């Protein structure tokens, strides 16, 4: 079962990469972009048929490795 997770910086954490992307977009003529926050997207195929158990496994992965919980949030966004 495929589970997707998005890892993003917490709102109060400075995002220099997002700022550079925003400046590049501004330079390309996209003047209406107010803010860009970058993150990480993971699609993980888990050998588990129960969607709830699969989500629990990926949530554990996020807590233990994929996300730095001091500065990042994570969200499990779906199953396939």
N, C-alpha and C positions, 0 to 999 in steps of 0.2 A: 504494500500500500504506500502510495506517495503522499508525503506530508510536506507542506511548504511552511517556511518560517521567514519572517522579516526581522532583522536586527537594525535598530536605529539608535543614534545618540539621544540621550535625554535632552529635553528642551533647554536646560540651563547649562549644557556643555557646549563650548565653542566648537564649531564645525568648519575648520579652515578649508577643507576640500570642497565643501558645499559652497563656501564663499567664492572660491576660485571659479567654480562652475558658473555661479551666478554672474560673476564679472565677465566671464567669457561669453555667456549668453547676451549680456548687455552690449558687449563689443560687436556681437553679430547682429544687433538691431532689435533684440527682444527686450525692449525697455520696460515692459509691464511686469517683469518677474520681480516679486518682492523679496522672496527668500528661497534658497535651495538647501535642503538637508539631504545628505547622501547616506546610504546604508548598505546593508548586505542582504542578499536573498539566497536562501538555501532551499533546494528541493531534494528531499531525502526519501529514498525508497527503503522502507522497513519491512522485514519479513514478519508481518503480523496482519491477520485478517480482521481483528476487532479494531474499528476506528478509534475508540476511546483509549485502548491500550497503545495503539500506534502514536496517538497524540501525546500520551504520557511519556513514552520513550523519547520522542523528539523534544518535549519540554525539558526532560532531564538532561538531554544533550545540550540544549541552550544554556541551562543553568550551570553546567559543569565545564563547558568548553566553548561553545559558539558565541556566547555573549559575555561581555565583561559587565557584570551587573552593577558595578559601581558607577559606570558612565553610560551604559546602554540599556535599552528596553528591548524586549522581544515580543513577537506576536505570532502565534500559530494561525495560519490563514486558510488552511483547507486540507482536504484529503481527496485522493483520486483512487 
